[in-house]
Amino acid sequence: MMRHPRLWMGLLSCSALSQAQAAWDVNMRPGVTEVSRSVFDLHMTIFWICVAIGVLVFGAMFWSMFAHRRSRRPQPAHFHENTRVEVLWTVIPLLILIAMAVPATRTLLHIYDPSEPDLDIQVTGYQWKWHYKYLGEDVEFFSNLATDRNAIGNQAPKNDHYLLEVDEPLVIPAGAKVRFLVTAADVIHSWWVPELAVKKDAIPGFINETWTRVAEPGLYRGQCTELCGKDHGFMPVVVEVKAPADYAAWLAGKKAAAAEATAQAGKAWTLEELVAQGERVYRTACVACHQPTGEGLPPAFPALKGSKIATGPKEGHMNIVIDGKPGTAMAAFGKQLSDVDLAAVITYERNAFGNALGDSVTPQDIHAFRQARETGQGMQPAQPQ
């Protein structure tokens, strides 16, 4: 053994590498739905057909290279055509294609199931988050990246679900057929959950359908798979499947929370309460562009610290947050945030980052601003420059 140390070190290295590679998931996963398993089975069928073709083709090629090498046959044979061979290499590939098309067609028919669902959920892509609306249930919410921004900036350790964790997962009942109506509000996104074998493009102005039925409770993660701008890699998808009884309890809780949020809009908020709530909203909805320090990323994402908008008249501040600014990266948050959250985040921006104006915007101010806009008496939306 000592006479060939390099050989033995090489063998040990290969052994260690093979053990490390064994832990890698290099193949597709079977998933947790009937469709995902059908897709996996189709994948493996096509894979082994391709392996067999490769073995036969390369085997014939290497045999021909060896059997007819020049040292054995210095005078090559001369021939022009062979009808039997030509028929064979036409018919055999045709039969192979048919053998591949049959299970593929069967899988496609399984995927495009037209039967009625038990639950409809509208999925809307935004830069850079997802909005879920449970049709007929009066429940809707945004799902945002929950990964610590310090971890993204390498200022804190990364956990096992780095960039794959959200503040509000999509919750569906086990055993039910759930139809997803997928669209987008700004640019093209793509909603993808590999364990469910669900991937559908979210296109503004169009609605694409897909569905799933998961038999057992569990937590499944995915991502946006269509390049959609600066934070494309920061809009994960998390689907939580609950037992029917647990799902019913969750749904009742969401409805109660929505009713409480409506009641909160009418209460008298203190400056401190608005700032505390606004900081939470800012960390979720605004920090990606304007940064934790409020210094932004000029010129695309202007600073809020000392800005003319954040330190100027409240009406102008409300206008830019509610309606956005066409022609820029500033999105309109009027349909994304409630009156309470809009009032809170505007108040926070006016009193954070050293701005310290000491004033506040209340939910009632936001409601009045919206009403004035509808009657044509309020400030008009910002125009592109």
N, C-alpha and C positions, 0 to 999 in steps of 0.2 A: 504493500500500500504506500509506503514511504518513497518508493522508487518513482512513483508517478503522482506527485502531489497536485500538479495542475489538473490532471485528469479527474482526480477524486474531488477536488474543490469544485470543478465544473459540474460533476454529477450531483454533488450536494446542493449547489445553487439551483440546478434544474429541478431537483426534488422540492426545494423550498418554494420555488416559483410555481410549480404545479399545484402545491397545496394552497397557495394564495389564490391562484386562479380558480380553484374549485369553489371558493366562496363567492365568486362573481356570478351575477345573474346575466348570462350572455344570451339567453333565449327569450322569446316572448313568454309572458306569464299566462297561465290558463284563465286567470280572472275568476270572477265570482258569479257570473250570470250564464244563462244558457247560450246567449249570443257570444259572449267572450270565449266560452269553451268551444263553440262551433268554429269561431275564427281561429282559435289555437289548433284545433284538429285539422282544419283546412291548411293552415301554415305548415304543420308537420307532414301532411300528405304531400304537398307540393315540394317540400324540402327533400323528402326521401326519393321522390321521383327524380328530382334534379341530381341528387347524389348518385342514383342508379345510372342516369344518363352520363354523368361525368365519369363514373367508373368504366362504363362500356366504351365511351368515345376515347378517353385517354388510354385505356387498356389497349384498344385496337391500334391507336396511334403509336404507342410505345412498342407493341409487338411488331408492327410493320417496320418501324425504325430498326429494331433489332434483327428481325428475320431477313430483312432485305438490305442489310447494310452492304456497303460497297466491297468489303473484304470477302464476303460470301458470294455476291453476285456482281462481278465487275461489269457485266453487260446488262443494262436494264432492259426489261421487257417493253415492247411497244404495243399499245392497243388504243382504240378510240372510244368505244362505248360498250355498255352492257345494259340492255333493256331491263333485265330482271333486277339488277342492282338498283337502277334508277327508280323502278316501281317500288321496290322495298323502302328506299330512303325517302320516298314520298308518302307511302301508306303508313309506315311506322310512326313518323312524327304526327301525322293526322290522328292516329289512334291515341297517341300520347296526349295531344291537345284535347281530344274528347274526354279522355280519362280525367284530365285536370278541370275541364269545364263543368262536368256533371256535379261534383261536390261544391265547386265555386258557386254555381247557380243555386244549388240547394241552400247554401249559406246566405246568399243575397236575399232569397225569398224569406228566410228566417229573420233577417235584419229588418226588412221593410214589411213589418207586420201592420196591417191596416186596422186591426181591431181597436175598439174604443178603450181608452185608458181609465184607470181608477183615479188618477190625479194629473192635472195639467199645471206645469210650472213654466213661466216665462223667464228666460235667461237673457239678460241684456249686458253686453260688454261695454265698459267705459274705460277711458284711459285713467287709471290702471287698476280696475276693480270690477267686480261682478255684482249685478243686481238681480235678485230673485223675487218673483211675484207669484204667489200661490193663487191661481185663478179661481174665483168663487169662494175664497176663504178670507178675503180682506186682510191678508198678511203679506208683507213685502219688506225687504231689507237689503242693504248693501253688505257685501263680503269683501273685506280689505285684508291686505297682508298684515300679519301680526308679528313678523320677525323684528327684533330689536334693531333700530337703525344703527346703533353702535356696533352690532355684530356685522352689519353690512359694510361698515367702514373699518372693519378689523380692529375695533376698539373694545370688543367684548367677545367671549368665546361663542362659537357656533354650536347649536344643538343638532340632534339627529334629523330634525325636520326643517332645517334651514331653508328659508324661502318657500316652504311648502306648508305654512301654518297661517290660519286666518282668524279674525276676530269673531266671525259668524259663519259657521259651516252651513251648507245646504243640507236640510234634514228631510228624509223621505221614509215612508213605512216599508218594512220588510214584507215581501210577498206580493206587493201591489205593482201593477203596471203603471209606470210614471212616464208621461210624455213631456219632453222638453221642447219648448218653442224658442228657438235661439235667434237673437238679433243683436244689433249694436247701435249705440247712440252717436258714435263719432267716426271711428275708423274700423277697418276689418280686424276682428279678433277670431280666435278659434277655441272652442270649449272642449277640453280633452280630459277624460278620466280613463286611463289604460285598463284598470282592473274591471271596469264596466264595459269595455270595448265601445266606448262612446267618444266620438270626435265629430264635431260639427262646426262649420264656419259660421261666425256671427257677422252679418253684413248689414250695414245701415240701410233701412228701407225694405229689407227682405226678412222673411221668417222661414227658417229651416227647422224641420222636425227631426227628432230622434227620440228614442225611448230606452227604458231599462226596466228590469224586474230583478231585484236582488232578494234571494231567499233568506239570508241570515243577516242579523245585525253586524255592523262593522264600520270602520272608518277608512275611506279611500281618498287618495290624493291625486291631483292632476295639475295641469298648467294651461296657460294660454300658449298655443302653438303657432300663432301667426304674428310675425314681427309688427308691432303696433306702436312703436315710439320708444321714448327714453326709458321707461320703466316696464318694458315688455316682460322682462324676466322676473318682475315683482308682482305678478297678479296670479297667484295660485288658485286652484280649485280644491275644495275639501267637501266631500259628500259623506254625511253621517247617516247610516241606516239604522233605524230604531225599530224595536218590536212595536206592533200596532198599538198596544196600550200606552207605551212610552211616547210614541209619536202623537197620539191624541192628547196626552198631557202636555207635551211640548207645544202643540198647536194652540191649546187653550191658554197656555202661558204667554205666547206671542200675542194673542188677541187681547189679553188683559194688559200687557205692556203697551200695546198700541193705544188702548183706551186711556191708560194712565198718561201717556205722552200727550194726548189731546188735552187732557185736563191740566197738564203742566203748563201748556201754552197760556192759560188764563191766569196763572198765579203771579204774584209780585216777586220778581227776582232781585236779589241784591247784586251789587257789583262783584263781590267776592264769589258768589255762586256762579255768575255768568263767566267770570274769568276761569274758574276751575273747570266748568263744563266746556268752555271754549278751548282750553288747552288740550282736552281729550279729543275734541273734534279736529283740531289743528294737526295733532299727531297722526290722525287717521287720514284726513282728506287733503291736507295742504303741505305737509312736511316734505314730500317727495320733490316738489318744485322749489318751494321757498326756503327749504332747509330748516333744521332744528334751531338755528340761530337767527332765522328771519333775514339772513343776508342774501338769500336766493342764489341763482346761478346766472348773472347777467351775461348777455342782454336778453336771452330767451326767457329767463325766469327772474324778474326784477326783485330787488330787495324790498321787504316790508319795513325793515328797520329805518326809521326816519323818512319813509316815503311820503309823497304828497297825498297819496290816497289814504294811507293808514293814519295820517295825522291831519287830514283835511276834513271837510264837512261830512257828516254822517251819511247824508243822502248819496253823495258820490261813492262812498265806500260800499253802501248797500247795493247801489246800482252795479258796480263792477263784480261783486261777489254773486249776486243773484242772477245777473244776465251775462256775465263773462264779457269778453272783448273779442269780437269777430276779427279774424285775421291774425290772432295771436294764440299762444298756448293756454291762455286763461279760459278755463271752462266755465260754463254757466252752472252754478250750484243751486239755482232756485228750485229745480225739480229733484235734486239729489238729497237735499237736507231739509229737515223740518224747520218751522219758524223758530223753535227753541234753539236748535243747533246753529242756525244762521245767525241769530242774535248773539249767541254765546261766542262763536268764533270771531265775529266782527268785533265784539267787545274785547276779546282776548288780544287781537291784533292791534287794537288801539291802546292797549295798556301793557304790552309785552315788548321785548327787544329794546327797552329804553324809551319807548314812545311815551308811556305814562301820562296819557291825556286826562285820566281820571273820570272820563264820561262812559256811558254805556248805551247799548242798543238793546231794547227789550223785544220779546216776541210780539208784543202789541205794536211796536214800531214796524216790525217786518210785515205784520198783517196789514197795517195801514198803508205801507208802501206798495204792497201787492194790489190792494184795493184801488189805490190811486192810479196805478199802472193800468188796471183793467178799465177804468173809466176815462183814461186818457188825460188825467190831471197830474200824473207824476212825471219824474225825470225819465227821459227816453233812454233806451239801451245805448251803451257806448258804441261809437262807430269805429270801424277799422281805420288805422292811420297808415 
